[in-house]
């Protein structure tokens, strides 16, 4: 489910609906298949997240995809002892009917005029309906099948010509913050000299 409204203009009900579809639905399916995979000591879970799960953007959709990315990462840790692999597929823009089915909300629940000069969502969704995205879904399916057939599959699988750059940018921003604050962060180690609050 898609939604490119701003957080402050999005009701809690709309946010919950987004998470119900994009996160909790995915978790329910995972919960259903894990017992079988655990018993057989093998399996491979592919969660379809998005490049949006590694980038800043409108809160409803991007946050739900961040949640899928985080869930996939944590789940991979838990199920690795059972021989189960997890791959978080992060497609960029692909030529599918995703934008055509009324699943992309662009109208806010509560209109706040301060956001008006920064709106791009409606035009983005309108353009996406033209099916000119760079990604080919048939080739994405083949990539997933290829990843399923290797002994050491990736945990994170960006897909499409645009997605790797999104992940590169996210990793670079995290590294920049870490490097800039590394020495100050190290100074927070306990040394017995802290003043009481």
N, C-alpha and C positions, 0 to 999 in steps of 0.2 A: 504494500500500500504506500502511496506517495503523498507527500504534503510539503509544500514549500511556503508555508505561512511563517510569520515571525512568532517567536515564543510568546511575547507579551500580548499578542493579538489572538493567540490560540487557547481555546478553553481546555480545562483539565479533561473534560469528556472526550474531546478530539484527540488529545495526547494519549489518553488511555486506549482509545480505539486503535491508534497507530501502533502502540506497543503490543496490544492484544494480537494484532495480525502479524506484525513483523518480528516480534520477539517471543511472546508467549506461545503462539501457534507453533513456531519452530521448535521451541523447547518441549512442547507436548509430543511432537512427532519423535524427537530425539529420545525422550523418556520411554516411548513405546518400543523403539528398536534396540535400545541398549541391553536389555536382558538377554536377547537372542545373541547379540554380538559378544557379550561378556561370557555367555556359556560356551560359545564356540571358539573363544579366545582369538577372534579376528573380526575385522570389519573396517569400513571406511565411511565416515560421515562427511558429507559435503554440505556446508551451510552457505547459502547464497546471500552474501551481505551486499556490499557495494563499495566502490571507490569512495563514496560518501562516508563510509565507516572509518575513513582515515583522513578526513579533511573537515575544515570548518564550513558551515553552511547553515541553511535554515534549520532551527532546532528540532522540530518534530521528526522529520525524516532522517536527518543526519544523526541525531542522538539515538534513534532506534537502530540504525545500522552500526553505530559505535557499540551498542549493546550486543549485537550479534557478533561483532568482532571480538569483544571482550569475552563473551560466553564461549566462543570457539576456542580462544586461546586458553582459557581456564579449563574447559572440558578436555582439551588435548592432554593436559597435565594429568587429569584424573584417570583417564581411560587408557593411557599408554601402557600401564602394567598388564593390561588384558590383550595387548596386541591390536588395539583399535586405533586407527588414525583419524585425525580430524583435519579437514582443509576448509579454510575460510575463503570462499571465492569472492573476489572483489571486482566485479565488472565495472567498466567505465560506461560509456554511452553505447548502447546496442540497438539495432533496428528491430524492435519488437513492437507489439501492440500495447505495451505498458502505458503509454501516454494517451491512448485512444479510448480507454474503457471507463473514463470518469473517475479514476482512482487518484488523480492528482488534484489536491485541493490547493487553490491559489487565493481564494477569498478568505479573509480573516473572519474569525468569529466576533471579534471586537475591533472595529476600525479605529486606529490611532493615527491621526494625520501626520505626526512627526516622522513616521516611516515612509510617507508618500514619495519623497524625493529619491528614495533608495530602492524602490520596487523594480524588480526585473523578472519576477516569477512568472507572471502571466505570459509575457513574451517568450520566455524560455520554454514553457510548456507548449505554447502555440507552435513554435519552431520545431519542437521535438515531434510533433504530430506529422511532420513532413517525411518522416522515415529517412532522414539523411545522416543519421548517426554513423560514426565510423566502424562500429563493431558488427560483425557477422555472427548471429546466434548459432548457426550450424558449426562454424569453426570453434566457437566457445564450447559447444557440446563435445567436439572432438578433443579439445584441450583437457576437459574434465575426464574423459575416458582415458586419455594418455596419463594423466596424473594418478588415476585409479590403478594403473598397471605397473607403477614403479614401486620398488621396495622401500624407498625413503621419500614419500610424497611431501610436498610443501605444506606447511601450516597456513601460510598466507599465499594466495594465488591471485595476483592482479591480472585482469584480463582485458584485452583491447589495447589499442595503441596509446590511449590516453591514461589508463589506470596506473601503469608503472611510475609515471611522472608524479602522479598524485601521492603515491606511497613514498617516493623519493623525497618529495617536498615535506611531507609529514615527519619522516625520519630526520631530515636535516633540521627542522625547526626544534624538535626535541633535543637533538644533539647540541644545537646552538644554546638553548636555555641551560642544558646540563653543564656545558663547558663554561658559560658565563658565570654560573653560580656554584661551580664545583668547590672552590676553596672556601667560600662562605658556608656551604652545606657541610663541609668537613669539620668546620669549627663548632658544629652543634653536637659533636661527640661528647659524652659525659667525661668530665675531668675533675669533678668535685669542687670546682671553683665558681659555679654558677651562683649568682645572687638569688635569693628567694623572691618569688613574685609578690 
